[in-house]
Amino acid sequence: MYGTWGVFLGGILLLQVLQLSMGLDNGLALKPPMGWMSWERFRCITDCKLYPDECISEQLFQRHADLLVSEGYADAGYEYVIIDDCWLEKNRDNDTQKLVADRKRFPNGLNALSDHIHKQGLKFGLYQDYGTNTCAGYPGVIKHMKLDAQTFAEWDVDYVKLDGCYANISDMATGYPEFGRLLNETGRPMVYSCSWPAYQEDAGEMPDYESLKQHCNLWRNWDDIDDSLESLMQIMDYFAKNQDRIQPHGGPGHWNDPDMLLLGNYGLSYDQSKLQMAIWSIMAAPLIMSNDLAAVRPEIKDILQNRAVIAVDQDELGIQGRRVLSRNQIEVWKRPITPVTKSGHHSYAVAFVSRRDDGAPYSIPFTVNELGLRNPKGYNVQDLYDASNKLGVFQSDSQFITRVNPNGVTFYKFTAL
């Protein structure tokens, strides 16, 4: 809860204190965050002599802030520029114990970088770790949580990602909420991205999703994504197999996070890029790119900036979708979205995902009823990747045929009439 408390009557003040003690109530991330983050593409490249355009540095983040604006990503909704690991000096300041950005790679400090990002109309995100060290070995927040939260506020940070390397898993269920409370107490609005479920599940523990919803705006559920179709499919399978316990907890202000978008890198083909964008939108996932925006090919840029697909991800209902069918290695993923009819029938985004690799597009029929779409007045169907492809009206007993490329996707909006 942000801002000054002011002077309240005793009963109102008590209510505010109770709300604060219950957890995060910052009014942020009412839709899945969108932006750009360094880790997947640039990892921990710190040699700026050998790799001047790729090293984790002030110049890298200034450049990507500028590209978000000049290349149209900001207009499409991508607003956060997020520094991941490896931005720090190896030691805290001797006198103040504050965190210090690497003096060679961030010579003007993080306030100057934050100012540059904000002047572009964007928001500034920063990585830290709940443990003694970050995953790459830089100082973590343990024993300095209040100081670090205050420092982030002083640097005008808008988004904090808190990792969990070098931490006791048994402490995370209390430590992460405590750091979120300290962020709140600074008075600066900061989206809070947590990682403790990924570490708990890796250790065989089940996360407390009610606590996550109270204390975090989004959370990493599972493993890091790598630049490959295999990694992408493993994450999709994890969410599909565990959707009964995961899906109900995503929603406005508190999102499940399957990790970064790979589009624009090395590992995905054009069709596979469309697949990730579609499924992340079905899952109401944060759309956080991690690529070199200067090197993204035009056809991939078109996918990343597809307004119709982004609108599915950002749908105001905030309902996470599910995998609902699988037939002949074609999966059906479905998400209820707006508009909703007066009689309460949702519209839907429906993705048909091919797990086939047999060399030719595969044609497969479904009735609309088989897809679980039962509005008696039917649905007007639009191809979300081809605005010119308006398929017309389909009733519940209509046959809907789609043809999906190997390891690809077809993606449609079924608008309830």
Contacts in CASP RR format, 6 or more apart in sequence:
PFRMAT RR
TARGET T0000
AUTHOR 0000-0000-0000
METHOD contacts of the structure
MODEL  1
MYGTWGVFLGGILLLQVLQLSMGLDNGLALKPPMGWMSWERFRCITDCKL
YPDECISEQLFQRHADLLVSEGYADAGYEYVIIDDCWLEKNRDNDTQKLV
ADRKRFPNGLNALSDHIHKQGLKFGLYQDYGTNTCAGYPGVIKHMKLDAQ
TFAEWDVDYVKLDGCYANISDMATGYPEFGRLLNETGRPMVYSCSWPAYQ
EDAGEMPDYESLKQHCNLWRNWDDIDDSLESLMQIMDYFAKNQDRIQPHG
GPGHWNDPDMLLLGNYGLSYDQSKLQMAIWSIMAAPLIMSNDLAAVRPEI
KDILQNRAVIAVDQDELGIQGRRVLSRNQIEVWKRPITPVTKSGHHSYAV
AFVSRRDDGAPYSIPFTVNELGLRNPKGYNVQDLYDASNKLGVFQSDSQF
ITRVNPNGVTFYKFTAL
1 16 0 8 1.000
1 19 0 8 1.000
1 20 0 8 1.000
1 25 0 8 1.000
1 26 0 8 1.000
1 184 0 8 1.000
2 26 0 8 1.000
2 184 0 8 1.000
2 187 0 8 1.000
2 188 0 8 1.000
2 189 0 8 1.000
3 187 0 8 1.000
5 13 0 8 1.000
5 16 0 8 1.000
8 16 0 8 1.000
19 25 0 8 1.000
20 181 0 8 1.000
20 184 0 8 1.000
22 214 0 8 1.000
23 177 0 8 1.000
23 180 0 8 1.000
23 181 0 8 1.000
23 214 0 8 1.000
23 215 0 8 1.000
24 180 0 8 1.000
24 184 0 8 1.000
24 192 0 8 1.000
24 214 0 8 1.000
24 215 0 8 1.000
24 216 0 8 1.000
24 217 0 8 1.000
25 184 0 8 1.000
26 184 0 8 1.000
26 189 0 8 1.000
26 190 0 8 1.000
26 191 0 8 1.000
26 192 0 8 1.000
26 217 0 8 1.000
27 189 0 8 1.000
27 253 0 8 1.000
28 189 0 8 1.000
28 190 0 8 1.000
28 191 0 8 1.000
28 217 0 8 1.000
28 253 0 8 1.000
29 191 0 8 1.000
29 217 0 8 1.000
29 218 0 8 1.000
29 252 0 8 1.000
29 253 0 8 1.000
29 254 0 8 1.000
29 255 0 8 1.000
30 252 0 8 1.000
30 253 0 8 1.000
31 252 0 8 1.000
31 314 0 8 1.000
31 316 0 8 1.000
31 318 0 8 1.000
32 218 0 8 1.000
32 255 0 8 1.000
32 284 0 8 1.000
32 285 0 8 1.000
32 286 0 8 1.000
32 287 0 8 1.000
32 313 0 8 1.000
32 314 0 8 1.000
33 79 0 8 1.000
33 80 0 8 1.000
33 159 0 8 1.000
33 191 0 8 1.000
33 217 0 8 1.000
33 218 0 8 1.000
33 255 0 8 1.000
33 286 0 8 1.000
33 287 0 8 1.000
33 288 0 8 1.000
34 77 0 8 1.000
34 78 0 8 1.000
34 79 0 8 1.000
34 80 0 8 1.000
34 286 0 8 1.000
34 287 0 8 1.000
34 288 0 8 1.000
34 310 0 8 1.000
34 313 0 8 1.000
34 314 0 8 1.000
35 68 0 8 1.000
35 73 0 8 1.000
35 77 0 8 1.000
35 78 0 8 1.000
35 79 0 8 1.000
35 80 0 8 1.000
35 81 0 8 1.000
35 82 0 8 1.000
35 287 0 8 1.000
35 288 0 8 1.000
35 289 0 8 1.000
36 64 0 8 1.000
36 68 0 8 1.000
36 73 0 8 1.000
36 78 0 8 1.000
36 80 0 8 1.000
36 81 0 8 1.000
36 82 0 8 1.000
36 288 0 8 1.000
36 289 0 8 1.000
36 290 0 8 1.000
36 291 0 8 1.000
36 293 0 8 1.000
37 80 0 8 1.000
37 82 0 8 1.000
37 84 0 8 1.000
37 161 0 8 1.000
37 260 0 8 1.000
37 288 0 8 1.000
37 289 0 8 1.000
37 290 0 8 1.000
38 56 0 8 1.000
38 60 0 8 1.000
38 61 0 8 1.000
38 82 0 8 1.000
38 83 0 8 1.000
38 84 0 8 1.000
38 290 0 8 1.000
39 84 0 8 1.000
39 85 0 8 1.000
39 127 0 8 1.000
39 260 0 8 1.000
39 290 0 8 1.000
40 225 0 8 1.000
40 226 0 8 1.000
40 227 0 8 1.000
40 259 0 8 1.000
40 260 0 8 1.000
40 262 0 8 1.000
40 265 0 8 1.000
40 290 0 8 1.000
40 291 0 8 1.000
41 265 0 8 1.000
41 290 0 8 1.000
41 291 0 8 1.000
41 292 0 8 1.000
42 54 0 8 1.000
42 55 0 8 1.000
42 56 0 8 1.000
42 60 0 8 1.000
42 84 0 8 1.000
42 290 0 8 1.000
42 292 0 8 1.000
43 86 0 8 1.000
44 56 0 8 1.000
44 85 0 8 1.000
44 86 0 8 1.000
44 136 0 8 1.000
45 51 0 8 1.000
45 54 0 8 1.000
45 55 0 8 1.000
45 56 0 8 1.000
45 86 0 8 1.000
46 55 0 8 1.000
46 56 0 8 1.000
46 86 0 8 1.000
46 102 0 8 1.000
46 105 0 8 1.000
47 55 0 8 1.000
48 55 0 8 1.000
48 57 0 8 1.000
48 104 0 8 1.000
48 105 0 8 1.000
52 59 0 8 1.000
53 60 0 8 1.000
53 63 0 8 1.000
54 60 0 8 1.000
54 292 0 8 1.000
55 105 0 8 1.000
56 83 0 8 1.000
56 84 0 8 1.000
56 85 0 8 1.000
56 86 0 8 1.000
56 87 0 8 1.000
56 102 0 8 1.000
56 105 0 8 1.000
57 102 0 8 1.000
57 105 0 8 1.000
57 106 0 8 1.000
58 105 0 8 1.000
58 106 0 8 1.000
58 107 0 8 1.000
58 108 0 8 1.000
58 109 0 8 1.000
58 112 0 8 1.000
58 113 0 8 1.000
61 81 0 8 1.000
61 83 0 8 1.000
61 113 0 8 1.000
61 117 0 8 1.000
62 113 0 8 1.000
62 116 0 8 1.000
62 117 0 8 1.000
63 294 0 8 1.000
64 81 0 8 1.000
64 293 0 8 1.000
65 81 0 8 1.000
65 116 0 8 1.000
65 117 0 8 1.000
65 120 0 8 1.000
65 122 0 8 1.000
66 120 0 8 1.000
67 73 0 8 1.000
67 293 0 8 1.000
67 294 0 8 1.000
68 74 0 8 1.000
68 78 0 8 1.000
68 79 0 8 1.000
68 81 0 8 1.000
68 120 0 8 1.000
68 122 0 8 1.000
68 293 0 8 1.000
69 120 0 8 1.000
69 121 0 8 1.000
69 122 0 8 1.000
71 293 0 8 1.000
71 296 0 8 1.000
71 301 0 8 1.000
72 305 0 8 1.000
73 289 0 8 1.000
73 293 0 8 1.000
73 304 0 8 1.000
73 305 0 8 1.000
74 120 0 8 1.000
74 121 0 8 1.000
74 122 0 8 1.000
76 304 0 8 1.000
76 305 0 8 1.000
76 307 0 8 1.000
76 310 0 8 1.000
77 310 0 8 1.000
78 287 0 8 1.000
78 289 0 8 1.000
79 121 0 8 1.000
79 122 0 8 1.000
79 123 0 8 1.000
80 122 0 8 1.000
80 123 0 8 1.000
80 124 0 8 1.000
80 125 0 8 1.000
80 158 0 8 1.000
80 159 0 8 1.000
80 191 0 8 1.000
80 288 0 8 1.000
81 117 0 8 1.000
81 122 0 8 1.000
81 123 0 8 1.000
81 124 0 8 1.000
81 125 0 8 1.000
82 124 0 8 1.000
82 125 0 8 1.000
82 126 0 8 1.000
82 127 0 8 1.000
82 159 0 8 1.000
82 161 0 8 1.000
82 288 0 8 1.000
83 125 0 8 1.000
83 126 0 8 1.000
83 127 0 8 1.000
84 127 0 8 1.000
84 161 0 8 1.000
85 127 0 8 1.000
85 129 0 8 1.000
85 134 0 8 1.000
85 135 0 8 1.000
85 136 0 8 1.000
85 138 0 8 1.000
85 163 0 8 1.000
86 134 0 8 1.000
86 136 0 8 1.000
86 138 0 8 1.000
87 101 0 8 1.000
87 102 0 8 1.000
87 105 0 8 1.000
87 106 0 8 1.000
87 126 0 8 1.000
87 127 0 8 1.000
87 138 0 8 1.000
88 99 0 8 1.000
88 100 0 8 1.000
88 101 0 8 1.000
88 102 0 8 1.000
88 134 0 8 1.000
88 138 0 8 1.000
88 139 0 8 1.000
89 99 0 8 1.000
89 100 0 8 1.000
89 101 0 8 1.000
89 102 0 8 1.000
89 103 0 8 1.000
89 138 0 8 1.000
89 139 0 8 1.000
90 137 0 8 1.000
90 138 0 8 1.000
90 139 0 8 1.000
91 100 0 8 1.000
91 139 0 8 1.000
92 98 0 8 1.000
92 99 0 8 1.000
92 100 0 8 1.000
92 139 0 8 1.000
92 144 0 8 1.000
93 99 0 8 1.000
93 100 0 8 1.000
97 144 0 8 1.000
97 147 0 8 1.000
98 147 0 8 1.000
98 151 0 8 1.000
99 128 0 8 1.000
99 139 0 8 1.000
99 144 0 8 1.000
99 148 0 8 1.000
99 151 0 8 1.000
101 109 0 8 1.000
101 110 0 8 1.000
106 113 0 8 1.000
110 126 0 8 1.000
110 155 0 8 1.000
111 154 0 8 1.000
111 155 0 8 1.000
111 156 0 8 1.000
113 124 0 8 1.000
114 124 0 8 1.000
114 155 0 8 1.000
114 156 0 8 1.000
114 157 0 8 1.000
115 156 0 8 1.000
117 123 0 8 1.000
117 124 0 8 1.000
118 124 0 8 1.000
118 156 0 8 1.000
123 158 0 8 1.000
123 159 0 8 1.000
124 155 0 8 1.000
124 156 0 8 1.000
124 157 0 8 1.000
124 158 0 8 1.000
124 159 0 8 1.000
125 157 0 8 1.000
125 158 0 8 1.000
125 159 0 8 1.000
125 160 0 8 1.000
125 161 0 8 1.000
126 152 0 8 1.000
126 155 0 8 1.000
126 157 0 8 1.000
126 159 0 8 1.000
126 160 0 8 1.000
126 161 0 8 1.000
127 134 0 8 1.000
127 160 0 8 1.000
127 161 0 8 1.000
127 162 0 8 1.000
127 163 0 8 1.000
128 134 0 8 1.000
128 140 0 8 1.000
128 141 0 8 1.000
128 148 0 8 1.000
128 152 0 8 1.000
128 160 0 8 1.000
128 161 0 8 1.000
128 162 0 8 1.000
128 163 0 8 1.000
129 135 0 8 1.000
129 140 0 8 1.000
129 141 0 8 1.000
129 162 0 8 1.000
129 163 0 8 1.000
129 164 0 8 1.000
129 165 0 8 1.000
129 166 0 8 1.000
129 167 0 8 1.000
130 140 0 8 1.000
130 141 0 8 1.000
130 142 0 8 1.000
130 162 0 8 1.000
130 163 0 8 1.000
130 164 0 8 1.000
130 167 0 8 1.000
130 171 0 8 1.000
130 172 0 8 1.000
130 175 0 8 1.000
130 176 0 8 1.000
130 179 0 8 1.000
130 195 0 8 1.000
130 196 0 8 1.000
131 140 0 8 1.000
131 141 0 8 1.000
131 142 0 8 1.000
131 164 0 8 1.000
131 165 0 8 1.000
131 166 0 8 1.000
131 167 0 8 1.000
132 140 0 8 1.000
132 142 0 8 1.000
132 166 0 8 1.000
132 167 0 8 1.000
133 139 0 8 1.000
133 140 0 8 1.000
133 165 0 8 1.000
133 166 0 8 1.000
134 140 0 8 1.000
134 163 0 8 1.000
134 165 0 8 1.000
134 166 0 8 1.000
135 163 0 8 1.000
135 164 0 8 1.000
135 165 0 8 1.000
135 166 0 8 1.000
137 165 0 8 1.000
137 166 0 8 1.000
140 148 0 8 1.000
140 166 0 8 1.000
141 148 0 8 1.000
141 162 0 8 1.000
141 179 0 8 1.000
142 167 0 8 1.000
145 175 0 8 1.000
145 178 0 8 1.000
145 179 0 8 1.000
145 182 0 8 1.000
146 182 0 8 1.000
149 179 0 8 1.000
149 180 0 8 1.000
149 182 0 8 1.000
149 183 0 8 1.000
149 185 0 8 1.000
149 186 0 8 1.000
150 186 0 8 1.000
152 160 0 8 1.000
152 183 0 8 1.000
152 186 0 8 1.000
152 188 0 8 1.000
152 190 0 8 1.000
153 183 0 8 1.000
153 186 0 8 1.000
153 187 0 8 1.000
153 188 0 8 1.000
153 190 0 8 1.000
156 188 0 8 1.000
157 188 0 8 1.000
157 190 0 8 1.000
158 189 0 8 1.000
158 190 0 8 1.000
158 191 0 8 1.000
159 190 0 8 1.000
159 191 0 8 1.000
159 193 0 8 1.000
160 183 0 8 1.000
160 190 0 8 1.000
160 191 0 8 1.000
160 192 0 8 1.000
160 193 0 8 1.000
161 193 0 8 1.000
161 195 0 8 1.000
162 176 0 8 1.000
162 179 0 8 1.000
162 192 0 8 1.000
162 193 0 8 1.000
162 194 0 8 1.000
162 195 0 8 1.000
163 195 0 8 1.000
164 172 0 8 1.000
164 195 0 8 1.000
164 196 0 8 1.000
164 199 0 8 1.000
167 199 0 8 1.000
169 196 0 8 1.000
169 199 0 8 1.000
169 200 0 8 1.000
169 203 0 8 1.000
169 205 0 8 1.000
172 196 0 8 1.000
172 199 0 8 1.000
172 200 0 8 1.000
173 196 0 8 1.000
173 208 0 8 1.000
173 211 0 8 1.000
176 194 0 8 1.000
176 196 0 8 1.000
176 215 0 8 1.000
176 216 0 8 1.000
177 211 0 8 1.000
177 214 0 8 1.000
177 215 0 8 1.000
179 192 0 8 1.000
180 192 0 8 1.000
180 215 0 8 1.000
180 216 0 8 1.000
181 215 0 8 1.000
183 190 0 8 1.000
183 192 0 8 1.000
191 217 0 8 1.000
191 218 0 8 1.000
192 215 0 8 1.000
192 216 0 8 1.000
192 217 0 8 1.000
192 218 0 8 1.000
193 216 0 8 1.000
193 217 0 8 1.000
193 218 0 8 1.000
193 219 0 8 1.000
193 220 0 8 1.000
193 257 0 8 1.000
194 212 0 8 1.000
194 215 0 8 1.000
194 216 0 8 1.000
194 218 0 8 1.000
194 219 0 8 1.000
194 220 0 8 1.000
195 219 0 8 1.000
195 220 0 8 1.000
196 207 0 8 1.000
196 212 0 8 1.000
196 219 0 8 1.000
197 207 0 8 1.000
197 212 0 8 1.000
197 219 0 8 1.000
197 220 0 8 1.000
197 221 0 8 1.000
197 222 0 8 1.000
198 219 0 8 1.000
198 220 0 8 1.000
198 221 0 8 1.000
198 222 0 8 1.000
198 223 0 8 1.000
200 206 0 8 1.000
200 207 0 8 1.000
201 207 0 8 1.000
201 221 0 8 1.000
201 222 0 8 1.000
202 223 0 8 1.000
206 245 0 8 1.000
207 219 0 8 1.000
207 221 0 8 1.000
209 245 0 8 1.000
209 246 0 8 1.000
209 249 0 8 1.000
210 249 0 8 1.000
212 219 0 8 1.000
212 249 0 8 1.000
212 254 0 8 1.000
213 249 0 8 1.000
213 250 0 8 1.000
213 254 0 8 1.000
216 254 0 8 1.000
217 253 0 8 1.000
217 254 0 8 1.000
217 255 0 8 1.000
218 253 0 8 1.000
218 254 0 8 1.000
218 255 0 8 1.000
218 256 0 8 1.000
218 257 0 8 1.000
218 286 0 8 1.000
219 254 0 8 1.000
219 255 0 8 1.000
219 256 0 8 1.000
219 257 0 8 1.000
220 257 0 8 1.000
220 259 0 8 1.000
221 238 0 8 1.000
221 239 0 8 1.000
221 246 0 8 1.000
221 256 0 8 1.000
221 257 0 8 1.000
221 258 0 8 1.000
222 235 0 8 1.000
222 238 0 8 1.000
222 239 0 8 1.000
222 258 0 8 1.000
222 259 0 8 1.000
223 231 0 8 1.000
223 234 0 8 1.000
223 235 0 8 1.000
223 238 0 8 1.000
223 259 0 8 1.000
224 259 0 8 1.000
225 231 0 8 1.000
225 232 0 8 1.000
225 235 0 8 1.000
225 258 0 8 1.000
225 259 0 8 1.000
225 260 0 8 1.000
225 262 0 8 1.000
227 262 0 8 1.000
227 265 0 8 1.000
227 266 0 8 1.000
227 267 0 8 1.000
227 268 0 8 1.000
228 267 0 8 1.000
228 268 0 8 1.000
229 267 0 8 1.000
229 268 0 8 1.000
229 269 0 8 1.000
229 272 0 8 1.000
229 407 0 8 1.000
232 262 0 8 1.000
232 268 0 8 1.000
232 272 0 8 1.000
232 275 0 8 1.000
232 276 0 8 1.000
233 355 0 8 1.000
235 258 0 8 1.000
235 259 0 8 1.000
236 258 0 8 1.000
236 279 0 8 1.000
236 323 0 8 1.000
236 353 0 8 1.000
239 246 0 8 1.000
239 256 0 8 1.000
239 258 0 8 1.000
239 283 0 8 1.000
239 323 0 8 1.000
240 322 0 8 1.000
240 323 0 8 1.000
240 331 0 8 1.000
243 321 0 8 1.000
243 322 0 8 1.000
243 323 0 8 1.000
246 256 0 8 1.000
247 256 0 8 1.000
247 320 0 8 1.000
247 321 0 8 1.000
247 322 0 8 1.000
249 256 0 8 1.000
250 256 0 8 1.000
250 284 0 8 1.000
250 318 0 8 1.000
250 320 0 8 1.000
251 284 0 8 1.000
251 318 0 8 1.000
251 319 0 8 1.000
251 320 0 8 1.000
252 318 0 8 1.000
255 284 0 8 1.000
255 285 0 8 1.000
255 286 0 8 1.000
256 283 0 8 1.000
256 284 0 8 1.000
256 285 0 8 1.000
256 320 0 8 1.000
257 285 0 8 1.000
257 286 0 8 1.000
258 280 0 8 1.000
258 283 0 8 1.000
258 285 0 8 1.000
260 288 0 8 1.000
260 289 0 8 1.000
260 290 0 8 1.000
261 276 0 8 1.000
261 277 0 8 1.000
261 280 0 8 1.000
261 287 0 8 1.000
261 288 0 8 1.000
261 289 0 8 1.000
261 290 0 8 1.000
261 291 0 8 1.000
261 304 0 8 1.000
262 268 0 8 1.000
262 273 0 8 1.000
262 276 0 8 1.000
262 290 0 8 1.000
262 291 0 8 1.000
263 273 0 8 1.000
263 276 0 8 1.000
263 277 0 8 1.000
263 289 0 8 1.000
263 291 0 8 1.000
263 296 0 8 1.000
263 300 0 8 1.000
263 303 0 8 1.000
263 304 0 8 1.000
264 273 0 8 1.000
264 291 0 8 1.000
264 292 0 8 1.000
264 295 0 8 1.000
264 296 0 8 1.000
264 297 0 8 1.000
264 300 0 8 1.000
264 304 0 8 1.000
265 290 0 8 1.000
265 291 0 8 1.000
265 292 0 8 1.000
268 275 0 8 1.000
268 276 0 8 1.000
269 407 0 8 1.000
270 299 0 8 1.000
270 300 0 8 1.000
271 405 0 8 1.000
271 406 0 8 1.000
271 407 0 8 1.000
271 408 0 8 1.000
271 409 0 8 1.000
272 407 0 8 1.000
272 408 0 8 1.000
273 300 0 8 1.000
273 303 0 8 1.000
274 303 0 8 1.000
274 385 0 8 1.000
274 408 0 8 1.000
274 409 0 8 1.000
274 411 0 8 1.000
275 353 0 8 1.000
275 407 0 8 1.000
275 408 0 8 1.000
275 409 0 8 1.000
277 303 0 8 1.000
277 304 0 8 1.000
277 306 0 8 1.000
277 309 0 8 1.000
278 309 0 8 1.000
278 333 0 8 1.000
278 351 0 8 1.000
278 353 0 8 1.000
278 384 0 8 1.000
278 385 0 8 1.000
278 409 0 8 1.000
278 411 0 8 1.000
279 333 0 8 1.000
279 351 0 8 1.000
279 353 0 8 1.000
279 409 0 8 1.000
280 287 0 8 1.000
280 313 0 8 1.000
281 287 0 8 1.000
281 309 0 8 1.000
281 310 0 8 1.000
281 312 0 8 1.000
281 313 0 8 1.000
281 335 0 8 1.000
281 349 0 8 1.000
282 312 0 8 1.000
282 321 0 8 1.000
282 333 0 8 1.000
282 334 0 8 1.000
282 335 0 8 1.000
282 349 0 8 1.000
282 351 0 8 1.000
283 320 0 8 1.000
283 321 0 8 1.000
283 335 0 8 1.000
284 313 0 8 1.000
284 315 0 8 1.000
284 318 0 8 1.000
284 319 0 8 1.000
284 320 0 8 1.000
284 321 0 8 1.000
284 335 0 8 1.000
285 313 0 8 1.000
287 310 0 8 1.000
287 313 0 8 1.000
289 304 0 8 1.000
296 304 0 8 1.000
303 309 0 8 1.000
303 385 0 8 1.000
306 384 0 8 1.000
306 385 0 8 1.000
308 382 0 8 1.000
308 384 0 8 1.000
308 385 0 8 1.000
308 387 0 8 1.000
308 413 0 8 1.000
309 384 0 8 1.000
309 385 0 8 1.000
309 411 0 8 1.000
312 335 0 8 1.000
312 337 0 8 1.000
312 349 0 8 1.000
312 384 0 8 1.000
312 413 0 8 1.000
315 335 0 8 1.000
315 337 0 8 1.000
315 338 0 8 1.000
315 349 0 8 1.000
316 338 0 8 1.000
317 336 0 8 1.000
317 337 0 8 1.000
317 338 0 8 1.000
317 340 0 8 1.000
317 346 0 8 1.000
319 335 0 8 1.000
319 336 0 8 1.000
319 337 0 8 1.000
320 335 0 8 1.000
321 333 0 8 1.000
321 334 0 8 1.000
321 335 0 8 1.000
321 336 0 8 1.000
322 333 0 8 1.000
322 334 0 8 1.000
322 335 0 8 1.000
323 331 0 8 1.000
323 332 0 8 1.000
323 333 0 8 1.000
324 332 0 8 1.000
324 333 0 8 1.000
324 334 0 8 1.000
324 371 0 8 1.000
324 372 0 8 1.000
325 331 0 8 1.000
325 332 0 8 1.000
325 366 0 8 1.000
325 370 0 8 1.000
325 371 0 8 1.000
326 332 0 8 1.000
327 364 0 8 1.000
327 366 0 8 1.000
328 356 0 8 1.000
328 362 0 8 1.000
328 364 0 8 1.000
329 354 0 8 1.000
329 355 0 8 1.000
329 356 0 8 1.000
329 362 0 8 1.000
330 352 0 8 1.000
330 353 0 8 1.000
330 354 0 8 1.000
330 355 0 8 1.000
330 356 0 8 1.000
330 362 0 8 1.000
330 364 0 8 1.000
330 404 0 8 1.000
331 352 0 8 1.000
331 353 0 8 1.000
331 355 0 8 1.000
332 350 0 8 1.000
332 351 0 8 1.000
332 352 0 8 1.000
332 353 0 8 1.000
332 366 0 8 1.000
332 371 0 8 1.000
333 350 0 8 1.000
333 351 0 8 1.000
333 352 0 8 1.000
333 353 0 8 1.000
334 348 0 8 1.000
334 349 0 8 1.000
334 350 0 8 1.000
334 351 0 8 1.000
334 371 0 8 1.000
334 372 0 8 1.000
335 348 0 8 1.000
335 349 0 8 1.000
335 350 0 8 1.000
336 346 0 8 1.000
336 347 0 8 1.000
336 348 0 8 1.000
337 346 0 8 1.000
337 347 0 8 1.000
337 348 0 8 1.000
337 349 0 8 1.000
337 413 0 8 1.000
338 346 0 8 1.000
338 347 0 8 1.000
339 347 0 8 1.000
339 415 0 8 1.000
339 416 0 8 1.000
340 346 0 8 1.000
340 347 0 8 1.000
340 416 0 8 1.000
341 375 0 8 1.000
341 377 0 8 1.000
341 416 0 8 1.000
341 417 0 8 1.000
345 374 0 8 1.000
345 375 0 8 1.000
345 377 0 8 1.000
345 416 0 8 1.000
346 416 0 8 1.000
347 379 0 8 1.000
347 413 0 8 1.000
347 414 0 8 1.000
347 415 0 8 1.000
347 416 0 8 1.000
348 371 0 8 1.000
348 373 0 8 1.000
348 379 0 8 1.000
348 413 0 8 1.000
348 414 0 8 1.000
348 416 0 8 1.000
349 384 0 8 1.000
349 411 0 8 1.000
349 412 0 8 1.000
349 413 0 8 1.000
349 414 0 8 1.000
350 371 0 8 1.000
350 373 0 8 1.000
350 411 0 8 1.000
350 412 0 8 1.000
350 413 0 8 1.000
350 414 0 8 1.000
351 409 0 8 1.000
351 410 0 8 1.000
351 411 0 8 1.000
351 412 0 8 1.000
352 364 0 8 1.000
352 402 0 8 1.000
352 404 0 8 1.000
352 409 0 8 1.000
352 410 0 8 1.000
352 411 0 8 1.000
353 404 0 8 1.000
353 408 0 8 1.000
353 409 0 8 1.000
354 362 0 8 1.000
354 404 0 8 1.000
354 405 0 8 1.000
354 406 0 8 1.000
354 407 0 8 1.000
354 408 0 8 1.000
354 409 0 8 1.000
355 407 0 8 1.000
356 362 0 8 1.000
356 404 0 8 1.000
356 406 0 8 1.000
356 407 0 8 1.000
357 406 0 8 1.000
357 407 0 8 1.000
358 406 0 8 1.000
359 406 0 8 1.000
360 406 0 8 1.000
361 403 0 8 1.000
361 404 0 8 1.000
361 405 0 8 1.000
361 406 0 8 1.000
362 403 0 8 1.000
362 404 0 8 1.000
362 406 0 8 1.000
363 401 0 8 1.000
363 402 0 8 1.000
363 403 0 8 1.000
364 401 0 8 1.000
364 402 0 8 1.000
364 403 0 8 1.000
364 404 0 8 1.000
365 399 0 8 1.000
365 400 0 8 1.000
365 401 0 8 1.000
366 399 0 8 1.000
366 400 0 8 1.000
366 401 0 8 1.000
366 402 0 8 1.000
367 396 0 8 1.000
367 397 0 8 1.000
367 398 0 8 1.000
367 399 0 8 1.000
367 400 0 8 1.000
368 378 0 8 1.000
368 379 0 8 1.000
368 394 0 8 1.000
368 395 0 8 1.000
368 396 0 8 1.000
368 397 0 8 1.000
368 398 0 8 1.000
368 400 0 8 1.000
368 414 0 8 1.000
369 396 0 8 1.000
369 397 0 8 1.000
371 400 0 8 1.000
371 414 0 8 1.000
373 379 0 8 1.000
373 396 0 8 1.000
373 414 0 8 1.000
374 396 0 8 1.000
375 396 0 8 1.000
375 416 0 8 1.000
375 417 0 8 1.000
376 396 0 8 1.000
377 416 0 8 1.000
377 417 0 8 1.000
378 393 0 8 1.000
378 394 0 8 1.000
378 395 0 8 1.000
378 396 0 8 1.000
378 416 0 8 1.000
378 417 0 8 1.000
379 393 0 8 1.000
379 394 0 8 1.000
379 414 0 8 1.000
379 415 0 8 1.000
379 416 0 8 1.000
379 417 0 8 1.000
380 390 0 8 1.000
380 392 0 8 1.000
380 393 0 8 1.000
380 414 0 8 1.000
380 415 0 8 1.000
380 417 0 8 1.000
381 390 0 8 1.000
381 391 0 8 1.000
381 392 0 8 1.000
381 393 0 8 1.000
381 394 0 8 1.000
381 400 0 8 1.000
381 412 0 8 1.000
381 413 0 8 1.000
381 414 0 8 1.000
381 415 0 8 1.000
382 389 0 8 1.000
382 390 0 8 1.000
382 391 0 8 1.000
382 412 0 8 1.000
382 413 0 8 1.000
382 415 0 8 1.000
383 389 0 8 1.000
383 390 0 8 1.000
383 391 0 8 1.000
383 410 0 8 1.000
383 411 0 8 1.000
383 412 0 8 1.000
384 411 0 8 1.000
384 412 0 8 1.000
384 413 0 8 1.000
385 410 0 8 1.000
385 411 0 8 1.000
391 412 0 8 1.000
393 417 0 8 1.000
394 400 0 8 1.000
394 414 0 8 1.000
402 410 0 8 1.000
402 412 0 8 1.000
403 410 0 8 1.000
404 410 0 8 1.000
END
